Amino acid sequence: MRNKLRTLAAPLAMAVATTPALAAEPVGRASPTVEDLKVEINQLTAEMEKLKNGDSPFTVNGYYRLQATSQSLDETNDNSSAFVDQRLRAKISGDLNDNVTVVWYGEFDSPWGETGSCQGDNCGKLSADGVGVETKNAYAELKVPNSDWKVRAGIQGYGFGKYESFVTNDDMNGISFAGNVGMATLEGGWFKWEENDRDSADDVDFYTLSAELHPSEVFHYGFTGAQISNSSQAALNGTAARTDDNYLGAYADYTYNQMAYSGSVLYKKSSGLDSDATDGDTYMLNLYAQRHWGNASLKIHGIYIPADDSSNGADRFAANQSGWELNSSNLQIFGTDVYYNNGSQGAKSVSDAAYQGYGLMGLIVSGDQKLSNDYYLKYGTGYFRVADDAPDSATQANGSSLGTEVAAQFGKKIAGLYDLSLRGSYGFMGDFYGDNPEDTYKVVAMVNISY
């Protein structure tokens, strides 16, 4: 326990070290004051606003994020790690006219003292050389004249947000569209995930179409259909060769006074094209209740995924490539840490249970609170267990309880652009991980600058 307390203190020390400090002044000059710092911040903020409101058809926005992390996410021992990393993202948008927009969205990651995502060995190390800029998006968008329809072609983000980002939530090359037909909003697209030898017999394609209807201001519902057509030897979503994964989903949202209720169900059916070895089906259910009042909100979220009791291991969701599942509840261990740069994304409940065939049951409570003087508080807690600790498609687990996570984030926003915060999560690991598993934790001091 003493070692854990010593390690948990590391982000506190790093937060002090990474917070912008006042530089020492030459002899004979007065030291800068807090008011001087405020004046500098306000001037920088004003210059950024001028840049945004200039006459150029191109605009730039994004964020810089510096994080100091201490974590121990291995339930088998108490080993811990501590590191500092940073991320810079920039989105350049050019409105060429009322109907045509081009966008490039790039990212540079540089963990301190490490190579990060760079191609050169010295990108994050001493001398900091190397090719490290990653393109996230690069697309052109056409707004159809005299209509509300738009078509987007190129690398773009697409996800299953209504279904907790299962199946996909990532950047991908393709063509998408969106527009209204009566009271329905339609959107969809075709995306190329893997081309291989330019033979349609070895490609991986993703097709999707959804419709959302708004019968009233307080109630709307939608339907989603998608297919991952996989003819390759290694499907990107983890299924076996020559398999089509078909998805059907439905969701509904209803608000009444300060209460909001929503739910979704997503059904998956896999069909083997060469044999029935990969045939299978499963589903996922999400239910939510949320209350808003003043500057606060509280949400309750329940999730259920059945265990895979098939003989071929195909009655389950397969791991996707985005790693963004369960990202809306302020969790970092059993859910996904939405702020992560290069550290652990979390989502242990998904990767350790649902994707391994044990299924998943979870109940999460989370909330946000705006405090005075631009301080804020975010929090979340969740209990997770497997649907079956001994399914036919997986080995007998030690127990059914995955564990409980308690998480909180406290921060302050300065001049509307600068966000300084400290967040932490503690995971009380259940008997699924053994008779006496080590508890887990993650603590992060963060400076986030939006522009």
SVG drawing of the C-alpha trace seen along z (x, -y; Angstrom):
<svg xmlns="http://www.w3.org/2000/svg" viewBox="-45 -47 65 74">
<polyline fill="none" stroke="black" stroke-width="0.4" points="0.0,0.0 2.9,-2.4 4.2,-1.8 0.8,-2.6 0.5,-5.8 4.0,-6.9 3.1,-6.2 -0.3,-7.9 1.5,-11.0 3.5,-11.2 0.9,-13.0 0.5,-15.6 4.1,-16.4 4.1,-16.3 1.0,-18.6 3.0,-21.2 5.9,-20.7 3.9,-20.9 1.7,-23.9 3.0,-27.0 5.3,-28.7 6.5,-32.3 10.0,-32.7 12.7,-34.2 13.3,-37.9 16.6,-39.7 18.0,-41.4 16.6,-44.9 13.2,-44.0 10.0,-43.3 8.8,-39.7 5.7,-39.1 2.4,-38.9 -0.7,-36.8 -2.3,-39.9 0.5,-40.0 -0.1,-36.4 -3.9,-37.0 -3.1,-39.9 -0.9,-37.7 -3.6,-35.0 -6.3,-37.5 -4.1,-38.9 -3.3,-35.5 -7.0,-34.6 -7.9,-37.8 -5.3,-37.0 -6.8,-33.5 -10.2,-35.0 -8.8,-37.5 -7.3,-34.5 -10.6,-32.7 -12.6,-35.7 -10.2,-36.7 -11.2,-37.1 -9.4,-34.0 -11.7,-31.1 -9.6,-28.8 -10.0,-28.4 -7.9,-26.5 -9.0,-24.9 -8.0,-22.0 -6.3,-21.4 -3.0,-20.8 -3.1,-18.3 -0.3,-17.6 -0.9,-14.8 1.2,-13.3 -0.1,-9.8 0.5,-7.3 -1.2,-4.0 -1.3,-0.4 -3.8,1.5 -2.4,5.0 -4.6,6.9 -2.0,9.7 0.6,7.5 1.2,4.0 3.6,2.8 3.0,-0.7 4.1,-3.1 4.4,-6.9 4.9,-9.0 4.3,-12.3 2.9,-12.6 1.4,-15.3 -0.8,-15.6 -1.4,-18.4 -4.3,-18.3 -5.1,-20.8 -8.1,-21.0 -7.9,-23.2 -11.2,-23.8 -11.6,-25.7 -15.1,-27.0 -14.3,-27.5 -17.9,-28.7 -21.3,-28.1 -21.4,-24.6 -17.8,-23.2 -15.6,-22.6 -12.3,-20.9 -10.9,-19.6 -7.5,-18.3 -7.3,-17.1 -3.9,-16.2 -2.2,-15.0 1.2,-14.9 1.8,-12.7 5.0,-12.9 5.4,-11.0 8.2,-12.6 11.5,-10.7 9.7,-8.2 9.3,-7.9 5.5,-8.1 3.8,-7.7 6.7,-9.0 8.6,-7.2 12.0,-8.4 13.7,-7.1 14.3,-10.6 10.8,-12.1 10.1,-12.3 13.7,-11.9 16.6,-14.3 16.8,-16.5 13.1,-15.7 13.5,-14.9 11.4,-12.6 8.3,-12.4 5.4,-12.3 2.4,-14.0 -0.6,-11.7 -3.5,-12.5 -6.8,-11.8 -9.2,-13.3 -8.8,-14.5 -12.0,-15.0 -14.1,-17.2 -17.8,-18.0 -20.3,-19.0 -23.6,-20.7 -26.2,-20.0 -27.5,-23.4 -31.0,-24.4 -31.2,-21.4 -30.1,-20.2 -28.2,-17.2 -24.5,-16.9 -22.0,-14.4 -18.5,-13.8 -15.7,-11.9 -12.3,-11.0 -10.9,-10.1 -13.5,-10.9 -14.7,-9.9 -17.7,-7.6 -19.0,-5.8 -21.9,-3.9 -22.4,-6.5 -25.9,-5.4 -24.6,-1.9 -21.8,-2.9 -19.3,-2.9 -19.4,0.9 -18.7,2.2 -16.8,-1.0 -15.9,-4.5 -12.8,-5.5 -11.4,-7.4 -11.9,-5.7 -11.8,-6.3 -15.1,-6.3 -18.2,-8.3 -21.0,-9.3 -24.2,-11.3 -26.8,-13.0 -30.1,-14.8 -33.7,-15.0 -36.7,-13.3 -39.9,-14.5 -39.6,-14.2 -36.8,-11.6 -33.1,-12.3 -31.1,-9.8 -27.4,-9.2 -25.2,-6.4 -22.1,-5.5 -19.7,-3.1 -16.2,-2.8 -13.2,-0.8 -11.4,0.8 -9.0,3.0 -8.2,3.1 -5.6,5.9 -4.9,6.8 -7.7,4.6 -9.7,7.7 -13.2,7.5 -12.8,11.1 -10.2,10.1 -11.6,6.7 -13.1,5.5 -16.0,3.1 -18.3,1.3 -21.8,0.3 -24.2,-1.6 -27.6,-3.3 -29.6,-4.9 -32.8,-6.8 -34.0,-9.0 -37.5,-10.3 -38.7,-13.3 -42.5,-13.0 -42.3,-15.6 -39.8,-17.9 -39.5,-15.6 -39.4,-12.2 -37.4,-10.8 -36.3,-7.3 -34.1,-5.8 -33.0,-2.6 -29.6,-1.5 -28.4,1.1 -24.8,2.0 -22.7,4.7 -19.0,5.5 -18.4,7.5 -15.2,9.4 -13.5,11.4 -10.0,11.1 -8.0,13.6 -7.8,11.3 -10.9,9.3 -10.3,5.9 -13.1,6.5 -11.6,9.8 -13.9,12.3 -12.7,15.3 -12.1,15.3 -14.8,14.7 -17.5,13.6 -20.3,11.0 -21.3,9.4 -24.7,7.8 -26.0,5.3 -29.5,4.1 -30.1,1.5 -32.9,-0.7 -32.9,-3.5 -35.3,-6.0 -34.9,-9.2 -37.6,-10.9 -37.4,-14.0 -39.9,-15.1 -39.2,-18.3 -35.6,-17.8 -35.6,-14.1 -34.3,-12.3 -34.8,-8.6 -33.2,-6.7 -32.4,-3.1 -30.9,-1.1 -30.7,2.5 -28.1,3.7 -28.3,7.1 -25.5,8.8 -25.6,11.8 -22.5,13.3 -22.7,15.4 -19.9,17.5 -19.5,17.2 -17.5,20.3 -18.9,22.4 -21.1,22.1 -18.0,22.2 -18.4,18.5 -22.2,18.3 -23.6,16.8 -25.6,14.0 -25.7,11.8 -27.2,8.5 -26.6,5.7 -29.0,3.6 -28.4,0.2 -30.8,-1.8 -30.3,-5.3 -32.0,-7.8 -30.6,-11.3 -31.6,-14.4 -30.5,-18.0 -30.9,-20.8 -29.1,-24.1 -25.4,-23.5 -25.5,-19.8 -26.5,-16.5 -26.8,-12.9 -27.0,-9.8 -27.8,-6.1 -26.7,-3.6 -27.3,0.1 -25.8,2.4 -26.3,6.1 -24.6,8.4 -25.3,12.2 -22.6,14.8 -21.4,16.8 -22.7,20.3 -22.0,21.4 -19.7,24.3 -17.8,22.2 -17.3,19.0 -19.3,16.8 -22.2,15.6 -20.4,12.5 -19.3,9.1 -15.8,9.1 -13.2,6.5 -13.2,3.5 -10.3,1.2 -11.3,-2.0 -11.2,-1.0 -13.8,-3.7 -16.5,-1.6 -18.2,-2.9 -16.7,-6.4 -19.6,-8.5 -19.5,-7.8 -16.2,-9.5 -14.6,-6.1 -11.0,-5.2 -10.6,-1.5 -13.7,0.5 -14.9,-2.3 -12.9,-4.2 -10.8,-7.3 -12.0,-9.9 -8.9,-12.1 -6.2,-9.4 -3.3,-10.3 -0.9,-7.4 -1.6,-5.6 -4.2,-2.9 -7.7,-3.5 -9.3,-1.3 -12.5,0.5 -11.5,3.7 -15.1,4.7 -15.4,4.9 -12.0,6.4 -11.8,8.8 -15.4,10.0 -17.7,9.1 -15.2,9.8 -14.0,13.0 -17.4,14.6 -18.4,14.1 -20.9,11.4 -21.3,8.3 -23.7,6.8 -23.0,3.3 -24.7,0.5 -23.0,-3.0 -23.8,-6.3 -22.1,-9.4 -22.5,-13.1 -21.1,-16.6 -21.3,-19.7 -20.2,-23.2 -19.0,-25.1 -18.3,-28.8 -15.3,-30.7 -15.2,-28.2 -14.3,-25.2 -16.0,-21.9 -16.4,-18.4 -17.0,-15.2 -17.5,-11.8 -18.6,-8.2 -18.9,-4.8 -19.8,-1.5 -20.3,2.1 -19.6,4.8 -19.9,8.6 -20.0,11.2 -23.2,12.7 -21.8,16.2 -18.5,17.2 -18.5,20.6 -19.9,20.3 -19.5,23.1 -17.1,21.0 -14.6,20.0 -12.8,21.4 -14.2,21.4 -13.5,18.1 -12.5,17.8 -15.7,15.8 -18.5,13.6 -17.6,10.2 -15.4,8.0 -15.3,5.3 -16.3,1.7 -14.7,-1.5 -14.9,-4.9 -13.7,-7.9 -13.6,-11.7 -12.2,-14.7 -11.7,-18.2 -10.6,-21.1 -10.7,-24.8 -11.1,-26.5 -9.2,-29.8 -10.2,-32.4 -12.4,-29.8 -9.5,-28.1 -7.3,-26.6 -8.4,-23.6 -6.3,-22.4 -7.5,-19.3 -6.7,-16.3 -8.6,-13.1 -8.3,-9.7 -10.0,-6.2 -9.7,-3.3 -10.8,0.2 -11.8,2.7 -11.2,5.8 -13.6,8.8 -13.1,12.5 -13.2,12.9 -9.5,11.9 -8.6,14.4 -9.0,15.1 -7.1,12.1 -6.5,9.8 -4.6,6.5 -6.7,3.4 -6.0,1.0 -5.8,-2.8 -5.1,-5.6 -4.3,-9.2 -3.8,-11.9 -2.8,-15.6 -3.8,-17.4 -3.4,-20.7 -5.8,-21.0 -5.7,-24.1 -8.5,-24.4 -8.2,-26.9"/>
</svg>
